[in-house]
Amino acid sequence: MSEGRGDDDDTRTFEQAMRGARALDARAARVPSTPARRGPAPRLPRGENAKLDVDAPIEGTTFTIDERGETISARANGVDARTLRALAAGDPPVEARLDLHGMPRERALAALARFVAKARADGRRAALVIHGRGAHSDDARAVLKPLVWRWLATTQDVLAFTSARAAQGGDGATILLLRRR
């Protein structure tokens, strides 16, 4: 340990933690890649009177979800919180956009599934989905926004998602971090 580094608490802590550690051989150090599995799109009730409970909490997913009022931030298990903060700050930049305004639920979900699949196939990392705030819905509350969030929390194609910044649509849009192909 050099004199200049001796005063650095982080360096000292790291060196203590690594004491006795040994390097892995080249074969053991490789992590096999596994192909991403696509989750099925959620099935929606059919018929004019069919209702989807968009107010129920999102459960049974592999995502850590923080829903606060009209905003959300969510990350798949294993995705670091720093990655989610970077996404919210614009890193990586948005490379694809989808506007779902005015679409019926089933059509919006189908468009979302196609959009995410194409964006991934094209090698995009970040995408923006504009779902609106629900101001023009029949009962003046968001329908597409919670529906989009539910779908995103069930797919294996998305690593993280968060409400957009004000300049990108605020709580009327969601930014997605797509899994690499």
Phi, psi and chi 1 to 4 in degrees:
 res  aa     phi    psi   chi1   chi2   chi3   chi4
   1 MET       -  128.9 -170.1  177.9  -25.3      -
   2 SER   -81.6  159.0   70.8      -      -      -
   3 GLU   -60.1  -42.4  -75.1  -61.5  -44.7      -
   4 GLY   -65.1  -32.1      -      -      -      -
   5 ARG   -88.0  -15.0  -70.5  175.6   33.0 -175.9
   6 GLY   -61.9  -28.1      -      -      -      -
   7 ASP   -84.7   -9.9  -66.7  -27.6      -      -
   8 ASP   -82.5  109.6 -176.4    5.8      -      -
   9 ASP   -59.8  -40.0  -71.8  -21.0      -      -
  10 ASP   -64.0  -43.7  -70.5  -21.3      -      -
  11 THR   -64.4  -44.1  -58.8      -      -      -
  12 ARG   -62.9  -43.2 -168.1  171.9   30.0 -111.8
  13 THR   -63.5  -42.6  -58.4      -      -      -
  14 PHE   -63.4  -46.1  177.5   77.1      -      -
  15 GLU   -61.8  -38.2  -72.0  172.7  -11.2      -
  16 GLN   -66.5  -40.8  -72.6  172.7  -10.1      -
  17 ALA   -67.7  -31.8      -      -      -      -
  18 MET   -88.8   -8.6  -65.9  -71.5   94.9      -
  19 ARG   -56.6  126.9 -168.1  171.9  -62.2  132.8
  20 GLY    87.8   -6.4      -      -      -      -
  21 ALA   -74.9  149.4      -      -      -      -
  22 ARG  -131.2  153.0   59.4 -176.3  172.5   78.5
  23 ALA   -71.1  146.0      -      -      -      -
  24 LEU   -77.6  153.2  -65.1  172.6      -      -
  25 ASP   -72.7  162.7   68.5   15.2      -      -
  26 ALA   -58.2  -37.9      -      -      -      -
  27 ARG   -68.8  -39.8  -74.3  177.4  -66.2  169.7
  28 ALA   -73.2  -23.8      -      -      -      -
  29 ALA   -78.2  -15.4      -      -      -      -
  30 ARG   -78.0  136.5  -71.6 -169.2 -167.6  122.7
  31 VAL  -106.1  118.9  177.3      -      -      -
  32 PRO   -66.2  140.7   21.9  -28.4      -      -
  33 SER   -84.9  144.6   64.4      -      -      -
  34 THR  -121.5  136.2   55.0      -      -      -
  35 PRO   -68.0  143.6   21.1  -27.9      -      -
  36 ALA   -69.2  137.8      -      -      -      -
  37 ARG   -98.6  137.0  -77.5 -175.6 -102.6  139.8
  38 ARG   -85.5  131.7  -68.2 -167.8   77.5  174.7
  39 GLY   -82.9  149.8      -      -      -      -
  40 PRO   -70.3  148.4   25.8  -31.9      -      -
  41 ALA   -68.3  142.6      -      -      -      -
  42 PRO   -62.7  142.6   15.4  -21.3      -      -
  43 ARG   -83.5  132.3  -62.2 -135.4  176.2 -118.5
  44 LEU  -102.8  148.9  -64.4  177.0      -      -
  45 PRO   -62.0  146.3   -8.4   14.4      -      -
  46 ARG  -101.5  160.5  -66.0 -153.9  174.1  -94.9
  47 GLY   100.3  159.0      -      -      -      -
  48 GLU   -62.7  -36.5  -79.4 -177.2   36.5      -
  49 ASN   -90.4    0.8  -62.9  -36.2      -      -
  50 ALA   -67.2  133.8      -      -      -      -
  51 LYS  -120.4  141.8  -67.1  -76.9 -176.6 -171.9
  52 LEU  -110.0  129.1  179.3   68.3      -      -
  53 ASP   -76.6   88.9 -173.3    4.6      -      -
  54 VAL   -79.8   -7.7  -65.8      -      -      -
  55 ASP   -93.5  -13.2  -66.6  -35.3      -      -
  56 ALA   -68.4  147.9      -      -      -      -
  57 PRO   -64.1  150.2   10.7  -14.2      -      -
  58 ILE   -78.7  118.5  -58.4  170.9      -      -
  59 GLU  -130.8  166.0  -64.9  175.1  -13.3      -
  60 GLY    69.6   30.2      -      -      -      -
  61 THR  -114.4  172.5   70.5      -      -      -
  62 THR   -99.9   26.2   58.4      -      -      -
  63 PHE  -111.1  146.2  -85.3   76.0      -      -
  64 THR   -92.5  119.3  -59.4      -      -      -
  65 ILE  -119.9  132.7  -60.8  170.9      -      -
  66 ASP  -122.3  101.3 -177.2   15.3      -      -
  67 GLU  -103.1  120.6 -145.5  173.6  -30.3      -
  68 ARG  -127.5  105.5  -65.8 -176.7 -174.2 -163.4
  69 GLY    59.9 -116.2      -      -      -      -
  70 GLU   -96.5    5.9  -62.6  -62.2  -45.2      -
  71 THR  -118.3  162.4   64.3      -      -      -
  72 ILE  -144.9  151.5 -164.2  167.6      -      -
  73 SER  -142.3  134.2   61.0      -      -      -
  74 ALA  -147.1  144.0      -      -      -      -
  75 ARG  -141.8  142.7   58.6 -170.9  168.5   95.4
  76 ALA   -65.8  150.2      -      -      -      -
  77 ASN   -56.4  134.5  -67.6  -18.2      -      -
  78 GLY    96.0  -11.3      -      -      -      -
  79 VAL   -92.0  127.7  174.4      -      -      -
  80 ASP   -67.6  145.2 -168.4   85.2      -      -
  81 ALA   -61.5  -29.3      -      -      -      -
  82 ARG   -64.1  -35.1  -70.0  177.1  -65.2 -156.0
  83 THR   -63.1  -41.8  -58.7      -      -      -
  84 LEU   -65.9  -41.6 -174.8   58.0      -      -
  85 ARG   -63.6  -40.0  -74.2 -168.2  -62.1  -87.6
  86 ALA   -63.6  -41.7      -      -      -      -
  87 LEU   -60.3  -45.0  179.1   65.7      -      -
  88 ALA   -63.1  -29.3      -      -      -      -
  89 ALA   -86.5   -4.1      -      -      -      -
  90 GLY   103.9   16.0      -      -      -      -
  91 ASP  -123.4  113.9 -177.5   31.6      -      -
  92 PRO   -77.1  160.8   27.3  -31.7      -      -
  93 PRO   -70.4  152.3   20.4  -27.1      -      -
  94 VAL   -64.9  130.1  169.6      -      -      -
  95 GLU  -116.4   -8.6  -60.6  173.1  -55.1      -
  96 ALA  -150.1  147.8      -      -      -      -
  97 ARG  -133.6  145.7  -74.1  176.6  173.7   71.1
  98 LEU  -136.0  129.0  172.3   66.6      -      -
  99 ASP  -109.1  117.2 -169.4  -18.4      -      -
 100 LEU  -101.0    2.7  -60.4  173.7      -      -
 101 HIS   -47.0  131.6  -84.9  108.8      -      -
 102 GLY    77.4   -0.9      -      -      -      -
 103 MET   -82.2  143.5  -73.1 -171.8 -168.8      -
 104 PRO   -65.8  158.5   -8.9   16.0      -      -
 105 ARG   -51.9  -54.9  -63.8  173.1 -170.0 -176.6
 106 GLU   -63.0  -40.9  -72.6 -174.5    5.5      -
 107 ARG   -67.1  -37.9 -168.9  168.2  142.7 -134.1
 108 ALA   -64.3  -43.6      -      -      -      -
 109 LEU   -65.1  -41.2  -84.6 -176.6      -      -
 110 ALA   -63.6  -42.3      -      -      -      -
 111 ALA   -64.7  -39.5      -      -      -      -
 112 LEU   -63.3  -45.8  177.6   60.6      -      -
 113 ALA   -61.3  -44.6      -      -      -      -
 114 ARG   -63.6  -43.3  -76.8 -169.8  -50.7  -88.3
 115 PHE   -60.8  -48.2  170.2   73.1      -      -
 116 VAL   -63.6  -44.2  167.9      -      -      -
 117 ALA   -61.5  -44.2      -      -      -      -
 118 LYS   -67.9  -42.6 -179.0  167.2 -179.4    1.0
 119 ALA   -61.0  -41.7      -      -      -      -
 120 ARG   -65.2  -44.6  -87.1 -164.8   73.3 -149.8
 121 ALA   -61.6  -32.3      -      -      -      -
 122 ASP   -83.0    0.1  -68.5  -13.8      -      -
 123 GLY    80.4   17.7      -      -      -      -
 124 ARG   -72.5  147.9  -52.1  -71.0 -173.1 -136.2
 125 ARG  -105.6  -38.4  -74.3  -66.2  -75.3  150.9
 126 ALA  -126.4  139.9      -      -      -      -
 127 ALA  -138.4  156.4      -      -      -      -
 128 LEU  -118.8  128.0 -179.8   72.4      -      -
 129 VAL  -113.7  120.0  175.8      -      -      -
 130 ILE   -97.4  113.6  -56.9  161.9      -      -
 131 HIS  -114.2  -12.3   40.0   65.4      -      -
 132 GLY    85.0  171.9      -      -      -      -
 133 ARG   -99.8  -10.1  -66.7  179.5  176.5   89.6
 134 GLY    92.2   10.5      -      -      -      -
 135 ALA   -63.4  -25.6      -      -      -      -
 136 HIS  -107.3   12.0  -59.5  -68.1      -      -
 137 SER   -71.7  162.0  -62.9      -      -      -
 138 ASP   -54.2  -43.0  -70.8  -21.4      -      -
 139 ASP  -105.8   22.7   54.0    4.2      -      -
 140 ALA    55.1   36.6      -      -      -      -
 141 ARG  -138.9  154.1   53.3 -177.4 -104.2 -155.9
 142 ALA   -63.6  134.6      -      -      -      -
 143 VAL  -115.8  -47.2  173.8      -      -      -
 144 LEU   -70.5  -37.6  -69.9 -178.7      -      -
 145 LYS   -57.1  -55.5  176.7  167.9   47.3  175.4
 146 PRO   -66.1  -29.1   15.7  -23.4      -      -
 147 LEU   -65.7  -44.1 -173.1   68.4      -      -
 148 VAL   -61.7  -46.2  165.0      -      -      -
 149 TRP   -60.1  -43.0  -69.1   -9.3      -      -
 150 ARG   -60.6  -45.7  -75.9 -179.9 -176.5  -68.4
 151 TRP   -63.8  -45.2 -172.6   86.9      -      -
 152 LEU   -59.7  -35.7  -67.7  173.2      -      -
 153 ALA   -75.4   -6.7      -      -      -      -
 154 THR  -109.5   -9.5   63.8      -      -      -
 155 THR   -92.7  149.9 -177.2      -      -      -
 156 GLN   -88.6   -3.2  -64.3  -66.7  -44.1      -
 157 ASP   -82.9  -14.5  -69.0  -23.8      -      -
 158 VAL  -115.2  130.7  175.5      -      -      -
 159 LEU   -90.3  -33.9  -69.7  172.7      -      -
 160 ALA  -159.4  156.8      -      -      -      -
 161 PHE  -152.2  152.2   57.4   95.9      -      -
 162 THR  -152.8  154.4 -174.1      -      -      -
 163 SER   -60.6  143.8  -65.3      -      -      -
 164 ALA   -72.6  161.0      -      -      -      -
 165 ARG   -71.1  161.6  -67.5  176.0  -69.6  168.8
 166 ALA   -53.8  -42.0      -      -      -      -
 167 ALA   -66.5  -18.6      -      -      -      -
 168 GLN  -102.8    0.4  -63.9  171.1  -52.4      -
 169 GLY   124.7   -2.8      -      -      -      -
 170 GLY    55.0 -136.0      -      -      -      -
 171 ASP   -77.5    7.3   62.8   -1.7      -      -
 172 GLY   -96.4    7.5      -      -      -      -
 173 ALA  -149.0  157.5      -      -      -      -
 174 THR  -131.8  134.8  -58.8      -      -      -
 175 ILE   -96.6  135.5  -57.6  171.7      -      -
 176 LEU  -114.8  141.6  -35.9  175.9      -      -
 177 LEU  -104.6  115.0  179.1   63.5      -      -
 178 LEU   -88.6  145.1  -57.9  171.8      -      -
 179 ARG   -67.7  142.0 -173.2  177.0  -60.5  -85.2
 180 ARG   -70.4  149.0  -68.8 -172.4 -165.7  -86.4
 181 ARG   -71.3      -  -69.3  -99.6  -36.7  123.8
